[in-house]
């Protein structure tokens, strides 16, 4: 006698389908999707898990693209990269337990880089709380130190409201990530739509275009009008807040030499008389007024100690907590960088006389002369034909290769530090790096996100061979979603930034411990996933190889990997000075 296994009847299935289509009934996962749509989210980055599948169902109905990766670290980096490229909220969705912990590095990177991403994580049902359920961890407690806002959601009625609350926190003051843990029974539960509070987009936020105290605008205008040797540094916040045009108008109106870091690189073209990039330390030693906009006095700024004590130092930041941190300042303004710069330019308009402008031009000519001499000293390395290839030559060739719309991403230690000496993006937002956390492995997620955000732009990622090995398998994901990019690997078979420090401290016999890697021909990875791959061992072949890779990507829609063997005994000046630890 055969055993009959009961299956859901067609009638039962039809009833369930009809229920799911009933516009008056909505599940928690669908509320997540509706709320994300209201926040301008059009893409989520995720790795599937049983706790979160109703969110996927909701995203399908809401028209939100679901990009599923091979590792949650990549998903979090991609959400970060998408936020940096679009100016909107990035979103990563992970399952519970290891899904959340795998994303921690990406969320922490966004935290130190002030990038607005919402991490939505799954959790076991509330009915299984503290019972030892599958993948149960205290996610909220874990995420709280690396987010601006972290909370659980304990009722389906509050799902959309909590998504809106978390998103609001991401854009409050200096931007940053938020985390929401939503248990599975909260996501799966269905409630009448009338019981769900879904905040309307744009209806629950204040204006963020504050200029701070108007009296301080006048004070700063007075300082700049009286200055003979001003200088300004524009940081990541200037691009993130959409203030780059205001910043450009500011320096041109007031004749101020400008330096850029982070995504603000490329804000001024190289030929602009106000664009400077090799003389920041010289300017900061001699300037009488220094304006720091949207970047903290952290290790990258020597905690403010590299700035002359004699200078009038002014700081503008989106976060009150950052102004005056680590270094005393003459004046601090917390608010929107663009709004403040525009207000200051207006307050100073017409007040800088011909004599003052003449002195500023002399000041800029002096800095330009120093820049020319510094570039002249670098040129032998940029044009070196040495074998193994000098890493500075690789950086130079990449810069020569970049197009007007090429987005450049640096993912590595020493090789990326070196690239900063040569690579000059043509527009703002076209430079991406790990930021203050110094995370390796960001490149794949950043590159995929950049290409998805800007399908018409070329995306180039320079990896160190160590960082390439961390997340490269998600190149296949980028390719699968129609986001091919060019990966360039500066391969010296070592974690070279750390290797130098070990050798300097402990000698050659102990300096290669824990940092040497195998000699891997990474070009085969490109061909393995159906794309293009080349090995480059001679400097003269770098440019032709990059151009062939560009052509292959255009012809096939597949990724390309160019593996360039560089000299393991050449290092960036910052590595030799170990300035990252000082």
N, C-alpha and C positions, 0 to 999 in steps of 0.2 A: 504494500500500500504506500503510495507516495504521500509525502508531506506537503501540504499547501501552505506557502508563506504568504500571509496577508500583505497586500500592497495598497497604498492609497488609491481609492477609487477615482475615476475621472471626475465624478461629481465633487468629491472632496477637494481635488486639485483645482477644479474650476472655481469653487467657492473661495479658496485661498487666493487665487489670482484676482478674483473680483474684489476681494477685501483689500488686497494690496493696491488696486487701482482706485479704490474709493477715495475721492478727494477729501472727504471729511475725516479720514483716519490717516495717521502718520506715525511712523516708527522713529525711534531715537536716532538711528543711522541716517534716515532721510532728513531729520531736523538738523543734524550736523552739516549735511550737504547744502541744505537751504541757507543755513547761516553762513557757511563758507562762501557761497555764491554772493550773498549780500555784502561780504567783505571784499569782493573783487577777486577771489581766488578762482582761477580757471584750471589749475593743475595741482594734483597732490602727488607726492613722491612716497613710495611705500614698499613694504615687503609683506606678503600676505600672511595672515594668521587668523585662526578661528574666532578670536575675540572681536575682530573689526570688520567682518565681511558685510555687515549691514550698511556700513559707511560706503563701501564700494557700490552697493545697490542704489543708495541714495545719490551718489555722484553720477552714476549712469543717467538717472532721471534728470539731474540738474545740469547735465552737459559739462561736467567737470572731467578733465582728462586725468586718467589714472596711469601713472608711470611706475611700473613695478621693477625694482632693482634686485640685485643679487646679495646685497649686504646693506643693512640699515645705516651704517656710517655714510655710505654714498647717498642714501635717501636724504639724510639730514643735511649733508653738504650741498646737495642739489637744491633743497628748499632754501638754504642760505643764498646760494648763487642766484636762484630765481628772484629772490627778494632784492638782491643787489642790482640785478639787471633791469627789473621792471619798476622798482620803487613801491611795489605792492607787497602785501603779506605773503610770505612763503609758507608752505604747509607740508609737514611730514607726518605720516600716519604709521604707527608701529603696533605690533601686537604686544602682549604683556611679557614680562620677564626679560629674556635675552633680546627680544625685539627692542625693548626700551634701552637696555644697557648698551647694546650695539650702537645706538644713536647718540649716546652721551657725548662722544667726542665732537660730533657735528654740532650739537646744540651748544656745547661749551665754546666752540669756535665762533658761533654766531653771537654768543654772549659777550665775548671779549672784542668782537668786531662790530658790535652794536647793530646787528642785523635783525629785522623784524620777522621772525618765523614762529608759527604756532605748531607745536608738537602735540598731536593727539595720540594718546596711548590707550591700549586696551587693558582690561582687568577682568578677573573672574567675577562671577555674579555676586551681588551683595549677599545673597543667601548662603554663599560659601566663604564669607569673610572670616579670616583667621582659621580656616579649616585645613590649610595645606593644599590648596587647589593647584592645578597645573599652572606653572609660570607665575605664581603669585609672588610679588615683591612689593616693598613699600615705595612705589615709584614716585609719589608726590614728595616724600621726604628726600629721596635721592636727587630729584630734579630741582628742588627749591633753591639750592645755592648757586645754580648756573642758569637761572631764569629770573625774569622780572616778576613773574606771577606763576604760581603752581597750585592746582586745586583738583580735587575730585568732583565728579558730578553725580549727585545722589538721587535725582528724579528725572524722568523723561521729560516732564513739563519744563524743566530748566535747561535742557540741553542747548537750545539755540541761544538762549540768554547768556549762558556761560561762555559759549564760543565768542559771542560779541564782547563780553566782558574781558576775556583773555586777549582778543585782538586789540581792544582799546589800550590795554596795558602795553602791548608791543610798541605802540606809537606814542606813549606818554613820555615826555622829556626825550632823553637820548633813547634811540630805538633799541630793541632787544627781543629775546625769545620769551615765549610763555608755554606752559605745559598744562594739558587737561587730561586727567585719567577718567575714562568712562567705562564702568563695568558692563559686562556683556548683557545682562538682563535689562539694564537701562537703555542700551542701544537697540535691543530686539523688541522691547515693549512697544505696543501700539496704543495710541491715545487719540481722542478726538482732537482735531486740529485746533478747535477753539480753546482748548486747555493749554496750548503751547504758546509761550510768549516768544515771538520772533521779532526782535528789534528791527525797525526799518533802517536801511543803510543811510548814513549821513544824518540821522536824527538823534544821535546821542553823544556827539563829540563837540568839544569846544574848538575854537580856532587855535592852531598851534603856531601862528605867525607872530609871536610876541617879540617886541623889541626891547623888553626889559624897561628900565627906568629912562624916560625921555631925557632927563638931565644928564645921564651917563652917555647918551648919544652925543650930546653937545660937548661933553668933556672929551670924548674920544676924537670928535671932529677938531677941537682946539689942539689936541696933541699932534694930530697928523698935519694940520695946517702949519704948525710951528716946526715940524721935523725937517731936517736936512738930509738925514740918512735913514729913512724908514725901510722896513722889510716886513713881509707877511708870509705866513705858512698856512696853506689850505689843506685840511685833512679830509678823511673819509666822510665826515658828516656833511661836508659841503655838497658832495655828489648825492649822498643818500637823501638829503632833505630837498633836493632839486634846486639848490642855490648856486649852481655853477655859473649860470648866466649873470646873476647879480654880482658874483665875485669877479668875473671877467670885467664887467663894466666898472666895478669899484677900482681895480688897479689901474685901468686905463684912464679913468677920470682923475685919479689922484697921483698918477705917475709913481707907482710903488713897485719895486722888484718883488716878484712872487715866486714862491717855492710850493710844490705840490707833493703830497704823498697819498698812498692808497688809491682809491678810485678817482681822486681828483687829478691824478696824472693825466696829461693830455688836455687839460682844461684850456691851456693856452698853446697855440702852435709853436714849434721850436723857433720860428723866425720872428715871433712877437718880441718887441723890445723889452717887455716886462717878464718874459719867461726866463727863469734861471733854474738850474738843477744840480750844478757841481760846486756851488760856493755857499751853501747854506751855513756851514760852520764859520766861514769867513764873514758873512753878513751878520751872523749872530754875535760875533765878537766886536764888531765896529758900529753897528746900527745904533741910532739914538732912540728910536721907537720901534718895537717889535710887536707884531700882532699875530697871535696864534689862534687859528679859527678851526674848531671842530676836530681837534686831536689832543689827547691827554699828555701830560708830562710823565710818560712811562719810560721803560728802558730804551725805547727807540729814540727818545728825546734826552737820554741821559738824566732822566728825572728832573729836567730843567736846569741841571748844573752846567750844561754847555752853553748857556745863554749868559751874555755879559750882565754882571750885577749892576753896571752903570746905566744900562738901557732902561727906558720906560717900557715896561712889559704889560701888555694887555691881552686878556684871554676872552674869547667868545666860545661858548659851548652850549649845546642843547640841554646839558645836565648841570644843575646847580652844584651837585656833589663833586663834579670834576674841576670846577673853576677854583684855582688856587691850591689844588692838591699837589703836594710834593715840592712846591716852589712858590714863594711869595710873589705877588703880582701888584702892579700899580693900579689896575682897574680890571674888573671882571663883569661880563655881561652874560646872563643866561637867557637864551631865547632862540629864535630861528635865525640861522646864519645869514640867509639871503635878505630877510627883512631888516636885520640890523645893519648889514653892509649897505643896503640901499638907503636907509635912513641917514647913515653917517656920510655917505657920498653927497646926499642932498644938503646936509648941514654944512659940509665943507665947500659946496659948490661956489665957484667964483672968488674964493678967499685965498687961493694960492697964487701969489704974484709971480711975475716973470723971473725975478731973481731967485725965488725959492725953487721954481721949476728948473732953472739952470743948474742949481746945485744938485738937485735930484738926478738930472741927466748925467752930471759928472760922477755922481755916486754909482749910477748904473753902468756907466762906461768903465769905471774902475773894476766893478764886479765882473763885467763882460771880459775884460782883459785877463782876470784871474781864471775865469772859466776856460778861455782859449788855451792858456798855459797848461791847465790840468788835462784838458782833452789831448793836447799835444803829447803829454807824457804817457797817456793811455794808448795812443795810436799804435805804437809798436806791438802791443799785446793784441789789440783789436785786429791787426792785419798779419799776425804771426802765422807763418807756414810750418810751425814746429810739428813734429810727430813724436809722441801722441799729440793730439790736437789741444791747443791752449783753450781753456774754457772761455776766455775773453773773446777769442775768435768766434766761437759758437754764438755768444751773445751778440756780437756785431753782425754776424750773418743773419740772425733772426730779425734784428732791427731793420736790416736792409730788405728783408723779405716781406715785412708787414705791409698790408694795404691800408687804405684810409679807413676801412670798416672792420679791420681785424681786431678781434678781442683776444688779448694776450693774458694767459694764466700762468702763474709760477707756482709750482708744487715741488718743494724740495728745500734743502738747506743751503749749502755753499753755492751750488750752481745757480740758484735763484737770486741769492745775494749778489753774485757776479752779474747776472743778467740786468739787475737794476742799474748797473753802471752804463749800460748801452741801450737797452730797450726803451723806446719812447713812443707810447701809443699816440695815435693821431687825434683821438677825441676822448673826452672824459667818459668814465665808466668802462673803458676798454682795457683797463689793467685790473687784474684780480689776483690777490695773494691770500695766504692764510690769516694775515693780521696778527694781532698781539699774542694769540695763543701759540703761534708757531706750529700749527698742526701739519703733519705730513699726511698725504692721502686725500687732500681736498680737490685735487685737479680734475679727477674724473667726474665727480658730481658737479663741480663748477662748470666744466666744459659742456656737459650734457645740458645743464640748465641754461647756459648762455645761448646755445644753439637753438633750444626749444623756444626761448624768449625772442630770439632774433634769427629766424631761419635764413634771412638773406645775408647775414654777416658770416665772415670766416672766423673760425675759432681755432686758436693755436694754444696748446698747453705744453710748456717745458717742464718735464719731470726730472728729478734726480732718479737714478736707478733704484734707490731705496724706496722712494715714495711711489714710483710706478708699480712696484711689486705689491703695494698695499691694497689698491683698489682697482687695478687695471681691468679686471674681468668685467666690470660694468661698462667698459667700452662697447661690449656686445649689446648692453642695454641701450646705450645711446644710438647705436646703429639700428637696433630693432625699432626704435621710435622715430627714425628718420632724422637723427641729429648727429651726423658724422662730423668728426673733427680731426685735426692733425696733432698727433702726439709726438713730441721730440724728447728723446731721452738723452740727457747728458750722463753718459755711463762711465764711471771711474771705479766701479766694483767696490764701492765703500760708502759708508756713512761719513763723508769726508769732513764735514764741519766739526763733528765730534772727534774724529780721528786726529785732526791737527792738534786739538787741545790735549788729547791724551799723549801724543808724541812729545809735545812741548813740555808737558809736566813730568812724564815718566820715562821718556827716552824711546828710541826706535824699537828696542826689544819688547817693550810692553805696550807700545802705542797702537799696535794693530789688533789688540784684543777686543772682541765684542763689537767691532765696527767694519770688518772686512766682509764683502759679499762675493758671490761667485761671478765668474765672467759669463754673462748670459746675453745671447744675441736676441734682443727683444723684438727685432724686426719680424721674427717668425710669428709673434703674437698677432701682428697685423694681418698676415696672410692666413693664419689659422682661423680667424673670424671672417674670412672672405674678403678682406680689404688689401691694402698695399703695405709693403714693408721693405725697408732698405737698411743696410749697414753702411756706416760712413767712418772711414779710418784716416782720411786725408782732408786737410782743411779746404783745399780747392773744390772738394766734392760736396761740401755742405750746401751751398746755394743751389746747384743743380738738383740735388736730392730733394730739397724742400720744394722746388718748383715741380718736379715730377710728382711728388706727393699731392700737391695742390691739384694738379691735372687729374690724377687718379680719383681723388675725392669727387671732383666735378663730374667725371665720366661715369662713376659707379655708384655714387651715393653711399660709399662705405668709408670707414675710418682708415687712417694711414698711420704707421709707426716708423719714424726715422730714428734709428739708434746710433748715436754719435759717440765714439770712443774718445774721451777727453783725458788729459794728463792728471793722474791722481795726486801729483805733487805740486799742483798750483792751487792757490787758495785766494779767497776774497780778503781784502784788507781788514774788514770787520771780524772775519774768522781769525786772522793772525793776531788781532788785538784782543780777541775774545770779548768784544764790547757788549755782546748780548747778555753777559753775566755781570756787567759792571753797573 
